[in-house]
């Protein structure tokens, strides 16, 4: 009913169950003022005040983020702190500020924008989730997922009945169940965002935490849907809502999903979908939310359903996220935290016995997470340190929990003091947990301790010539395929030493919130995508080649900043001695990262030798799913100055020398200014090069030359002295040269990833920019002392106590 009193409209709800306060608004609302020159205060009008709220919230949240980011504090925690500072707990303690910043005339607008912000925030999170991939990765973490929900839930329920006399009375029969479920669960979208901010998205424990959160959230949403009849009483209404939601979801899935697949099929590859489709999806999500809300279930289940139906990743999901998410995340979501701050009031703490009882329940729920991890991983014999770290991850919360809690206090299911404690406990546990995780967890450090024999397999130098030779090849796009396959062919796979190529198509994580490294399955429906064509080219090469070649295709979607972690983990677990990655002068391939950082991270953390391939010849034609090598010919030059990386380069050349269609020229440059400072290293290089030369003395396809250089100019002249037209030039990234030479050559270095020598030979001025360059680098600690690698019962290559190396002909009986 609306009543007018002295020009003011009073809006009241006249029913017995009404519990909301009366909202009085001026009958004539003026959005904008005429200006300060007319004596008007702009903050007395809705429009300027609304914009001022946006600015103030943004400034405070960014200030907190600037101050707390070094401690690993997630962005949402800083935004929530900004809202709390602007609320009654801090600045709102001054009555004049509350009257100016939160007048009644603007609260309705703030709440409306906050609701729509929540709507689209949940929608975008659902779009980024690939539910099928999450469930596939979660199947191995089901025990932790179930334990991490039900053990805290059990603790909370037990303490609730024991301390019931000291706890507030919940409104509604379902209120305790909903509140306890919220306290026990983790949201997979919140967990993914937290792991992404902490750079743990592709770490082992990070993936385990996200998989566990997937089970938590499924249980939470089942409870929320079943108990969603907040306005109605009786199980019959809940059952009707649940049946309607299931039937409606099935109809939407059967109608909308095929239509979206048709849109994807008609969209040219590499192009975004039409803007009309994006608008239709944004409007459709609101319609679906309206329909589920009309059934008494709220809009969140409908929004979540619509988001999960939309295919994640490019082109549809990626385009939708790219065009729409930024405005919601950086601007409108601040109104959610303003609403949280407005109802978070520290003055509501009035009953300290109740406070102590609720604090005990919150601590019990947190302890339950650690106990759940211990029980879930008991049979895996994981170290206690990693159990602690995973427990900290599962105690990290996110905005979804605040959104649901704010809805709870809006319907008065919980009292303000309980809400205040839940909000602050989420902020404190998330902030402290994130800081401890950054301090204690180093994803590139392996959990397991490997035997020295396994560790030694990560050197090319210590990899036996007999037995399977494994290479991990990273592919960014179709242009990389020909060069990588040429290298695989040149390493001379034979029956005695078959080649196993792990081929990974690297895709930047965009419009997708699940970053698994998974075996690739070829597409049989719709048109083939780029990944499918790349993998078919490699498998066809394997099938058509008369040699022993096995190709294992993988796809990896992750941010460039953390993509190297999955690759290093695969190389470590599979004992791969060589990783190949392509390199481009123009390195920016996406919107959120660069493969500059990817290359640097891989060079720093790889547990084996990394080869960076700079392709010069133009193989940019589109693949026809096959690459022919019926008339293969490969001319290779190796520049050897000395050092570990150069010895790895010469070892790879030694393996390639057995191919009848590969010719190799080795140029050793002896830099005179190294002097006696590096005498032990020079002796190793002399012996190593001498043994290589003696081994291939009768091989007409292998030519060795030695040149003495007095200064950097003569070193460059030695490079240019290479006669012939080569297909590939192999160099070490960090040769053993004097500091003076490295400094002189480093003054013109443009690509630090390639090293000083690699940068020179990869420059456009070297040999007309037509020779591909492979730069090898090994940064992982090798097995020191006496380390031998055995194939059967025969020693293949030996690293002696003084660091001396030797080539030995081997045979395999495996």
C-alpha positions in Angstrom: 0.0 0.0 0.0 1.3 3.5 -0.9 0.5 6.5 1.3 1.3 10.2 0.7 2.4 12.3 3.7 3.6 15.9 3.0 5.0 15.0 -0.4 6.6 11.8 0.7 5.5 8.4 -0.5 5.5 5.7 2.1 5.7 2.1 0.7 4.5 -0.5 3.1 3.7 -4.3 2.9 0.5 -5.1 4.7 0.6 -8.8 5.6 1.1 -10.8 8.8 4.5 -12.3 7.9 6.1 -9.0 6.8 9.3 -8.3 8.6 10.9 -5.8 6.3 11.3 -2.1 7.4 9.1 0.6 5.9 10.9 2.5 3.1 10.0 6.2 2.7 11.0 7.9 -0.6 10.3 11.4 -1.9 7.3 11.4 -4.3 9.4 13.3 -6.8 12.9 12.0 -7.2 15.4 14.1 -9.0 18.3 12.1 -10.3 20.8 14.9 -11.1 21.4 18.3 -9.5 21.6 21.6 -11.4 25.1 22.2 -10.1 26.9 23.8 -7.2 26.4 27.2 -8.8 22.7 26.9 -7.9 23.5 26.2 -4.3 22.8 22.5 -4.5 24.8 19.7 -3.0 25.3 17.0 -5.8 25.4 14.3 -3.1 21.8 15.1 -2.2 20.7 13.6 -5.6 20.6 10.0 -6.6 22.8 10.1 -9.7 25.9 11.9 -8.4 25.7 9.9 -5.1 25.5 6.6 -7.0 28.6 7.5 -9.0 30.4 8.7 -5.8 29.6 5.3 -4.2 31.2 3.5 -7.2 34.3 5.7 -7.0 34.7 5.5 -3.2 34.3 1.7 -3.2 36.8 1.3 -6.0 39.4 3.6 -4.4 39.2 1.9 -1.0 39.3 -1.6 -2.4 42.3 -0.8 -4.7 44.1 0.8 -1.7 43.7 -2.3 0.3 44.7 -4.4 -2.6 47.9 -2.4 -3.1 48.7 -2.7 0.6 47.8 -6.4 1.1 48.8 -7.9 -2.3 52.4 -8.6 -1.2 50.9 -10.9 1.4 48.9 -12.8 -1.2 45.5 -11.4 -0.1 42.9 -12.2 -2.8 41.2 -9.3 -4.5 37.8 -10.1 -3.2 39.0 -9.8 0.4 40.3 -6.3 -0.3 37.0 -5.3 -2.0 35.0 -6.6 1.0 37.3 -4.7 3.4 36.6 -1.5 1.3 32.9 -2.1 1.7 33.2 -2.6 5.5 35.2 0.6 5.9 32.5 2.5 4.1 29.9 0.8 6.3 28.7 1.4 9.9 31.8 -0.4 11.3 34.2 2.4 10.5 33.2 5.5 8.6 29.6 4.9 9.2 30.1 5.4 12.9 29.9 9.1 12.0 26.1 9.8 11.6 26.7 12.5 9.1 28.5 10.1 6.8 25.8 7.5 7.0 23.1 10.0 6.2 25.1 11.3 3.2 26.5 8.0 1.8 23.5 5.7 2.6 20.3 7.7 2.4 17.1 5.8 1.9 16.6 7.2 -1.5 19.6 5.4 -2.9 19.5 2.1 -1.0 16.8 0.7 -3.4 19.0 1.5 -6.4 22.1 0.0 -4.8 20.3 -3.2 -3.8 19.0 -3.5 -7.4 22.4 -3.1 -9.0 23.9 -5.5 -6.4 21.3 -8.1 -7.3 22.0 -7.8 -11.0 25.8 -7.9 -10.3 25.3 -11.2 -8.4 23.2 -12.5 -11.2 25.8 -12.0 -13.9 28.8 -12.7 -11.6 27.4 -16.2 -11.0 26.5 -16.5 -14.7 30.0 -15.8 -15.9 31.5 -18.1 -13.3 29.3 -20.9 -14.6 30.2 -20.1 -18.2 33.9 -20.5 -17.4 33.4 -23.9 -15.7 33.7 -26.9 -17.9 31.6 -29.2 -15.7 32.6 -32.4 -17.6 36.3 -31.7 -17.2 35.9 -30.8 -13.6 34.1 -34.0 -12.9 36.7 -36.0 -14.7 39.5 -34.6 -12.7 37.4 -34.8 -9.5 36.9 -38.6 -9.7 40.2 -39.2 -8.0 39.4 -36.7 -5.2 36.0 -37.9 -4.3 37.1 -39.0 -0.8 38.5 -35.6 0.1 35.5 -33.9 -1.4 33.0 -35.9 0.6 35.0 -35.8 3.9 35.7 -32.1 3.6 32.0 -31.4 3.5 30.5 -33.9 5.9 33.1 -33.9 8.7 32.9 -30.0 9.3 29.1 -30.3 8.9 29.1 -33.1 11.6 31.2 -31.0 13.9 29.0 -28.0 13.5 25.7 -29.9 14.1 27.1 -31.6 17.2 28.3 -28.3 18.7 25.1 -26.6 17.8 23.1 -29.1 19.9 25.6 -28.9 22.7 25.7 -25.1 22.8 22.1 -24.5 21.7 21.3 -22.4 24.8 24.1 -19.9 23.9 23.3 -19.6 20.2 20.8 -17.4 18.4 17.5 -18.8 17.3 17.3 -19.4 13.6 14.3 -18.2 11.7 12.8 -21.1 9.7 13.3 -24.8 9.9 15.7 -24.9 7.0 17.8 -22.0 8.2 20.3 -24.0 10.4 20.8 -26.6 7.6 21.5 -23.9 5.0 23.8 -22.0 7.2 25.8 -25.0 8.3 26.1 -26.2 4.7 27.5 -22.8 3.7 30.0 -23.0 6.5 31.1 -26.5 5.5 31.2 -26.2 1.7 33.7 -24.7 -0.8 32.7 -23.2 -4.1 34.6 -24.5 -7.0 34.4 -21.2 -8.8 35.8 -19.4 -5.7 38.5 -22.0 -5.3 39.5 -21.6 -9.0 39.7 -17.8 -8.6 41.8 -18.1 -5.5 44.2 -20.7 -7.0 44.5 -18.4 -10.1 45.4 -15.4 -8.0 47.9 -17.4 -6.0 49.4 -18.9 -9.2 48.5 -22.4 -8.0 46.0 -23.1 -10.8 48.1 -25.9 -12.4 49.9 -27.1 -9.2 49.2 -30.6 -7.9 47.6 -29.5 -4.6 45.7 -26.7 -6.4 44.1 -29.2 -8.8 43.3 -31.5 -5.9 41.7 -28.6 -4.0 39.6 -27.6 -7.0 38.5 -31.2 -7.5 37.4 -31.4 -3.9 35.6 -28.1 -4.1 33.6 -29.5 -7.0 32.0 -32.2 -4.8 31.4 -29.6 -2.0 29.5 -27.3 -4.3 27.4 -30.1 -5.8 26.3 -31.0 -2.3 25.7 -27.4 -1.3 23.5 -26.6 -4.3 21.4 -29.8 -3.8 20.8 -28.6 -0.2 20.0 -25.0 -1.3 17.6 -26.2 -4.0 15.8 -28.7 -1.7 15.5 -26.1 1.1 14.8 -23.1 -1.2 11.1 -22.5 -0.2 12.0 -19.6 2.0 8.6 -18.0 1.5 6.6 -21.2 1.8 6.4 -23.9 4.4 6.0 -27.6 3.9 7.9 -30.3 2.1 5.3 -30.4 -0.8 6.3 -27.0 -2.0 10.0 -28.0 -2.0 9.3 -31.2 -3.9 7.3 -29.2 -6.5 10.1 -26.7 -6.9 12.6 -29.5 -7.3 10.6 -31.4 -9.8 10.0 -28.2 -11.8 13.6 -27.3 -11.8 14.6 -30.7 -13.0 12.1 -30.6 -15.8 12.8 -27.1 -16.8 16.6 -27.7 -16.8 16.1 -30.7 -19.1 14.0 -28.6 -21.5 16.5 -25.8 -21.6 19.4 -28.2 -22.1 17.6 -30.0 -25.0 16.7 -26.7 -26.7 19.5 -24.2 -26.0 22.5 -26.5 -26.1 22.0 -27.8 -29.7 21.3 -24.2 -30.8 24.5 -23.0 -29.3 26.5 -25.9 -30.9 25.0 -24.8 -34.2 26.2 -21.2 -33.6 29.7 -22.5 -32.9 29.6 -24.6 -36.0 28.7 -21.6 -38.2 31.3 -19.3 -36.6 34.6 -19.2 -38.7 37.6 -20.5 -36.7 39.5 -17.8 -35.0 36.6 -15.4 -35.2 34.3 -14.3 -32.3 30.6 -15.1 -32.4 28.2 -12.5 -33.5 27.3 -9.8 -31.0 23.6 -10.6 -31.3 24.2 -14.0 -29.8 26.1 -12.5 -26.9 23.2 -10.1 -26.2 20.7 -12.9 -26.5 22.6 -15.0 -24.0 22.8 -12.2 -21.5 19.1 -11.5 -21.8 18.3 -15.3 -21.8 20.2 -15.7 -18.5 18.0 -13.1 -16.8 14.9 -14.8 -18.2 15.9 -18.2 -16.9 16.6 -16.6 -13.5 13.2 -14.9 -13.5 11.5 -18.2 -14.2 13.2 -20.1 -11.4 12.6 -17.1 -9.0 8.9 -17.2 -9.8 8.8 -20.8 -8.5 10.2 -19.7 -5.1 13.7 -21.0 -5.8 15.5 -17.7 -6.3 17.4 -16.7 -9.4 20.7 -18.3 -8.6 19.8 -21.9 -9.6 18.5 -20.7 -13.0 21.5 -18.5 -13.6 23.8 -21.4 -12.7 21.9 -23.7 -15.1 22.1 -21.3 -18.0 25.8 -20.7 -17.5 26.6 -24.4 -17.4 24.7 -25.1 -20.6 26.8 -22.6 -22.6 29.9 -24.4 -24.1 33.0 -23.0 -22.3 36.1 -21.8 -24.0 36.4 -20.3 -27.5 34.6 -19.2 -29.5 31.4 -18.8 -27.6 32.3 -18.9 -23.9 35.5 -16.9 -24.5 33.8 -14.2 -26.5 31.1 -13.9 -23.9 33.6 -13.5 -21.0 35.9 -11.2 -23.0 33.1 -8.8 -23.9 31.1 -8.7 -20.7 32.9 -9.9 -17.6 35.2 -6.9 -17.0 32.5 -4.4 -16.4 30.8 -6.7 -13.8 34.0 -7.7 -12.1 35.6 -4.3 -11.8 32.6 -2.0 -11.4 29.2 -3.4 -10.6 30.5 -6.1 -8.2 31.6 -3.3 -5.8 27.9 -2.8 -5.0 27.7 -6.3 -3.7 30.5 -5.5 -1.2 28.9 -2.2 -0.4 25.8 -4.1 0.6 27.9 -6.5 2.6 29.7 -3.6 4.4 26.4 -1.8 5.1 25.0 -4.8 7.1 28.3 -5.7 8.7 28.3 -3.7 11.9 30.8 -4.5 14.7 28.5 -2.8 17.2 26.1 -5.8 16.8 28.4 -7.8 19.0 26.5 -7.5 22.3 26.3 -11.1 23.7 29.8 -12.4 24.4 28.7 -15.8 25.4 27.0 -16.2 22.1 30.1 -14.8 20.4 32.3 -17.4 22.1 29.9 -20.2 21.2 29.8 -19.2 17.5 33.6 -18.7 17.4 34.0 -22.3 18.7 31.7 -23.6 15.9 33.7 -21.7 13.3 37.0 -23.0 14.5 35.6 -26.6 14.7 34.5 -26.3 11.0 38.0 -25.1 10.0 39.6 -28.0 12.0 37.2 -30.4 10.3 38.7 -29.4 6.9 42.2 -30.4 8.1 40.9 -33.7 9.5 39.0 -34.4 6.3 42.2 -34.0 4.3 44.1 -36.3 6.6 41.4 -39.0 6.4 41.0 -38.6 2.6 44.8 -38.9 2.0 45.6 -41.5 4.7 46.1 -44.3 2.2 48.3 -42.1 -0.1 50.9 -41.6 2.6 51.2 -37.9 1.8 53.6 -35.8 3.8 52.1 -33.9 6.8 53.3 -30.7 5.2 51.2 -31.2 2.2 48.2 -32.2 4.2 48.5 -28.9 6.1 48.8 -27.0 2.8 45.7 -28.7 1.3 43.8 -28.0 4.5 44.7 -24.3 4.2 43.5 -24.3 0.6 40.1 -25.8 1.6 39.7 -23.1 4.2 40.0 -20.4 1.5 36.6 -18.8 0.9 35.2 -16.5 -1.8 32.5 -14.1 -2.8 29.9 -16.8 -3.4 29.8 -17.5 0.3 29.3 -13.8 1.1 26.5 -13.6 -1.5 24.6 -16.5 0.0 25.2 -15.3 3.6 23.9 -11.8 2.6 20.8 -13.4 1.3 20.4 -15.2 4.5 20.5 -12.1 6.6 18.3 -10.3 4.1 15.6 -12.9 4.9 16.6 -12.8 8.6 17.5 -16.5 8.7 20.5 -15.5 10.8 21.0 -12.6 13.2 23.4 -9.7 12.5 26.0 -10.9 15.1 26.2 -14.4 13.5 26.5 -12.9 10.1 29.2 -10.5 11.2 31.3 -13.4 12.6 30.8 -15.5 9.5 31.9 -12.6 7.3 35.0 -11.8 9.4 36.0 -15.4 9.7 35.9 -15.8 6.0 38.0 -12.8 5.5 40.6 -13.7 8.2 40.9 -17.4 7.2 41.2 -16.5 3.5 43.8 -13.7 4.1 45.9 -15.7 6.6 45.6 -18.9 4.5 46.7 -17.2 1.3 49.7 -15.7 3.0 50.8 -19.0 4.5 50.3 -20.8 1.2 52.5 -18.3 -0.7 55.1 -18.7 2.0 55.1 -22.4 2.4 54.0 -23.9 -0.9 56.4 -23.9 -3.9 54.6 -25.8 -6.7 57.8 -26.3 -8.7 59.3 -28.4 -5.9 58.2 -32.0 -6.2 56.4 -33.8 -3.4 58.1 -37.1 -4.1 61.8 -37.8 -3.6 63.2 -39.7 -6.6 66.0 -42.2 -6.8 69.2 -40.8 -8.2 68.9 -43.2 -11.2 65.6 -41.6 -12.1 67.0 -38.1 -11.6 69.9 -38.8 -13.9 67.6 -39.6 -16.8 66.7 -35.9 -17.2 70.0 -35.2 -18.9 70.4 -35.8 -22.6 74.0 -36.5 -21.8 73.0 -39.3 -19.4 70.2 -40.8 -21.5 71.2 -44.1 -23.0 71.2 -44.4 -26.8 69.5 -47.8 -26.4 65.9 -47.8 -25.1 63.0 -45.5 -25.6 63.8 -41.8 -26.1 61.1 -39.4 -24.9 60.5 -35.9 -26.1 57.8 -33.5 -24.9 56.8 -31.1 -27.7 54.8 -28.0 -27.0 52.7 -26.5 -29.8 51.1 -23.1 -29.8 49.6 -23.2 -33.3 49.6 -25.0 -36.6 52.7 -23.1 -37.8 54.8 -25.0 -35.3 54.0 -28.5 -36.5 56.4 -28.9 -39.5 59.5 -27.7 -37.6 58.7 -30.0 -34.6 58.1 -33.0 -36.7 61.3 -32.4 -38.6 63.2 -32.4 -35.3 61.5 -35.6 -34.2 62.4 -37.3 -37.5 66.0 -36.0 -37.2 66.6 -37.6 -33.7 66.8 -41.0 -35.5 64.1 -43.2 -34.0 65.0 -46.9 -34.5 63.7 -50.2 -33.3 66.5 -50.3 -30.7 65.8 -46.7 -29.6 62.1 -45.9 -30.4 60.8 -42.4 -30.0 57.9 -41.5 -27.7 56.6 -37.9 -28.4 54.3 -36.3 -25.9 52.6 -33.6 -28.0 50.9 -30.8 -26.0 48.7 -28.1 -27.7 49.0 -25.1 -25.4 45.9 -22.9 -25.3 45.6 -19.8 -23.2 43.0 -20.1 -20.5 40.3 -17.7 -21.7 36.6 -18.1 -20.9 37.4 -21.4 -19.1 37.9 -22.0 -15.4 39.2 -25.6 -15.5 42.8 -25.9 -16.5 43.5 -29.7 -16.8 46.3 -31.3 -18.8 44.3 -34.1 -20.4 44.8 -36.6 -23.2 43.3 -35.2 -26.4 40.3 -36.9 -27.9 39.6 -36.3 -31.6 36.4 -34.5 -32.6 33.9 -36.5 -34.4 31.1 -34.0 -34.4 30.9 -30.7 -36.2 34.1 -29.4 -37.8 37.6 -30.2 -36.8 39.3 -27.5 -34.7 42.9 -26.4 -34.7 43.9 -28.9 -31.9 42.3 -31.7 -33.9 44.3 -30.9 -37.1 47.5 -30.5 -35.1 47.1 -33.9 -33.4 46.1 -35.6 -36.6 49.2 -34.3 -38.3 51.4 -35.9 -35.6 49.5 -39.2 -35.5 49.5 -39.5 -39.3 53.3 -38.9 -39.2 53.6 -41.7 -36.6 51.4 -44.1 -38.6 53.0 -43.4 -42.0 56.6 -43.5 -40.7 58.3 -46.9 -41.1 60.2 -46.1 -37.9 59.3 -46.8 -34.3 57.4 -43.6 -33.3 54.7 -43.3 -30.7 52.7 -40.0 -30.4 50.7 -39.2 -27.2 48.5 -36.2 -27.8 47.5 -33.8 -24.9 45.7 -30.5 -24.6 46.5 -27.9 -21.9 44.4 -24.9 -21.2 46.0 -22.6 -18.6 47.2 -19.0 -18.1 50.7 -18.5 -19.6 52.0 -17.5 -16.2 51.4 -21.0 -14.7 51.3 -23.2 -17.8 54.8 -24.4 -17.2 53.9 -26.2 -14.0 51.8 -28.9 -15.7 54.5 -29.3 -18.3 57.3 -29.7 -15.7 55.2 -32.1 -13.7 54.6 -34.3 -16.7 58.2 -34.2 -17.7 59.3 -35.1 -14.2 56.8 -38.0 -13.7 57.5 -39.5 -17.2 61.3 -39.1 -17.0 61.4 -37.0 -20.2 65.0 -35.7 -20.9 64.0 -33.1 -23.6 61.3 -30.5 -23.9 60.8 -28.6 -27.2 59.1 -25.2 -27.3 58.7 -22.9 -30.2 59.8 -19.3 -30.1 58.5 -16.2 -31.9 59.9 -12.7 -32.2 56.4 -11.4 -31.6 55.6 -13.2 -28.4 52.2 -11.9 -27.4 49.6 -14.6 -28.3 46.8 -13.7 -26.0 45.1 -11.1 -23.8 46.2 -12.1 -20.3 49.8 -13.2 -20.7 52.7 -13.7 -22.9 54.8 -16.8 -23.8 57.8 -14.6 -22.8 56.9 -15.4 -19.2 56.1 -19.0 -20.2 59.5 -19.5 -21.7 61.3 -17.9 -18.8 59.4 -20.0 -16.2 60.0 -23.2 -18.2 63.8 -22.5 -18.4 63.9 -21.8 -14.7 61.8 -24.8 -13.4 62.1 -27.5 -16.0 63.6 -30.8 -14.5 65.3 -31.6 -17.8 66.9 -30.0 -20.9 64.7 -27.4 -22.7 65.1 -26.8 -26.4 63.8 -23.5 -27.8 63.1 -23.7 -31.5 63.3 -20.5 -33.6 61.7 -21.4 -37.0 62.9 -19.4 -39.9 61.5 -21.2 -42.9 57.9 -20.5 -43.8 55.7 -23.4 -42.9 52.7 -21.3 -42.2 50.4 -23.2 -44.6 47.3 -24.8 -43.1 47.7 -28.4 -42.3 46.0 -31.1 -44.3 46.3 -33.4 -41.3 49.5 -34.9 -42.7 53.2 -34.0 -43.1 55.1 -36.1 -45.6 58.8 -37.1 -45.0 59.2 -39.5 -47.9 62.2 -37.5 -49.2 63.6 -36.3 -45.9 67.0 -34.4 -45.8 68.3 -32.4 -42.9 71.6 -30.4 -42.7 72.6 -29.4 -39.2 75.3 -27.2 -37.8 76.4 -27.3 -34.1 78.4 -24.5 -32.5 80.4 -25.7 -29.5 82.1 -23.3 -27.2 82.0 -25.5 -24.1 79.9 -25.8 -20.9 77.0 -28.0 -19.9 74.5 -26.5 -22.4 76.9 -27.0 -25.3 77.6 -30.6 -24.2 73.9 -31.2 -24.3 73.8 -29.8 -27.9 76.7 -32.1 -29.0 75.0 -35.0 -27.3 71.8 -34.4 -29.3 73.9 -34.1 -32.5 75.5 -37.5 -31.6 72.0 -39.1 -31.5 71.0 -37.5 -34.8 74.2 -38.6 -36.5 72.8 -42.1 -36.9 70.2 -40.9 -39.3 71.2 -41.7 -42.9 69.6 -38.5 -44.3 71.1 -36.1 -41.7 74.4 -34.4 -42.2 76.1 -32.6 -39.3 78.8 -30.0 -39.1 80.3 -29.3 -35.7 82.3 -26.0 -35.2 84.3 -25.8 -32.0 85.4 -22.3 -31.1 88.2 -22.1 -28.6 88.1 -18.7 -27.0 91.6 -17.8 -26.0 90.6 -15.3 -23.3 89.1 -18.0 -21.1 92.6 -18.5 -19.9 93.5 -20.6 -16.9 90.4 -19.5 -14.9 88.3 -22.2 -16.5 91.0 -24.8 -17.0 89.1 -27.8 -15.4 86.1 -27.0 -17.6 88.3 -26.7 -20.7 89.7 -30.1 -20.0 86.3 -31.6 -19.8 85.3 -29.9 -23.1 88.5 -31.1 -24.8 87.9 -34.7 -23.7 84.2 -34.6 -24.7 84.9 -33.1 -28.1 87.8 -35.5 -28.7 85.6 -38.5 -28.0 82.9 -37.2 -30.3 85.4 -36.7 -33.0 86.9 -40.1 -32.6 83.6 -41.8 -32.6 82.5 -40.3 -35.9 85.9 -40.4 -37.6 84.6 -42.8 -40.3 81.2 -41.1 -40.7 81.2 -39.0 -43.9 78.0 -37.2 -42.8 79.7 -35.7 -39.7 82.3 -33.0 -40.1 84.2 -31.3 -37.2 86.2 -28.1 -37.3 88.1 -26.2 -34.6 88.8 -22.4 -34.6 90.7 -20.3 -32.1 89.2 -16.9 -31.5 91.0 -14.1 -29.7 88.0 -11.7 -29.2 84.3 -11.2 -29.7 84.8 -10.1 -33.3 86.6 -13.3 -34.2 83.9 -15.3 -32.5 81.2 -13.6 -34.8 83.5 -14.2 -37.8 83.7 -17.9 -36.8 79.9 -18.1 -36.8 79.8 -16.6 -40.3 82.6 -19.1 -41.5 80.1 -21.9 -41.5 79.8 -22.9 -45.2 76.8 -24.5 -46.7 73.0 -24.0 -46.5 71.8 -25.5 -43.2 68.3 -26.3 -42.1 69.1 -26.2 -38.4 71.7 -24.6 -36.1 72.1 -26.0 -32.6 73.7 -24.0 -29.8 73.8 -24.0 -26.0 72.0 -21.2 -24.2 74.8 -20.6 -21.7 78.2 -21.6 -23.1 81.3 -21.6 -20.9 82.8 -18.3 -22.0 84.6 -15.4 -20.2 82.6 -12.7 -18.6 84.2 -10.2 -21.0 82.8 -12.0 -24.1 79.4 -12.5 -22.5 79.3 -8.8 -21.7 80.4 -7.7 -25.1 77.8 -9.9 -26.9 75.1 -9.2 -24.3 75.1 -5.5 -25.1 73.1 -6.3 -28.3 70.9 -9.1 -26.8 67.3 -8.7 -27.8 66.0 -12.1 -26.7 67.3 -13.1 -23.2 65.6 -16.5 -23.4 68.0 -17.5 -26.2 71.2 -16.5 -24.4 73.9 -14.4 -25.9 75.0 -16.9 -28.6 71.5 -18.0 -29.5 70.4 -14.3 -29.8 73.2 -13.7 -32.3 72.6 -16.6 -34.6 68.8 -16.2 -34.4 69.0 -12.5 -35.5 67.7 -11.6 -38.9 71.2 -10.5 -39.9 72.7 -14.0 -39.5 72.7 -16.0 -42.8 69.8 -14.1 -44.3 67.3 -15.1 -41.7 66.7 -18.5 -43.3 68.2 -21.0 -40.8 66.2 -22.4 -37.9 67.9 -22.3 -34.5 67.6 -24.7 -31.6 68.8 -23.4 -28.3 69.4 -26.0 -25.6 69.5 -25.3 -21.9 69.6 -27.4 -18.8 69.1 -25.7 -15.4 68.1 -28.6 -13.2 70.7 -30.1 -10.8 72.1 -33.2 -12.2 73.3 -36.2 -10.3 76.7 -35.3 -8.8 79.4 -37.7 -8.0 79.4 -41.1 -9.6 76.2 -41.5 -11.5 75.6 -44.2 -14.1 72.6 -44.9 -16.2 72.0 -48.5 -17.0 70.1 -50.1 -19.9 69.8 -53.7 -19.0 73.1 -54.6 -17.5 75.4 -52.3 -19.6 76.5 -48.8 -18.7 75.5 -46.3 -21.4 77.0 -43.0 -20.5 79.0 -42.3 -17.4 79.6 -39.0 -15.4 82.8 -39.6 -13.4 83.7 -38.2 -10.0 85.7 -35.4 -11.5 82.9 -34.5 -14.0 84.5 -36.4 -17.0 82.1 -37.6 -19.7 82.4 -40.5 -22.2 80.5 -41.8 -25.2 80.0 -45.5 -25.2 78.4 -47.7 -27.8 75.6 -49.7 -26.3 73.3 -52.4 -27.2 69.9 -53.1 -25.6 68.4 -56.4 -24.8 65.2 -54.9 -23.4 
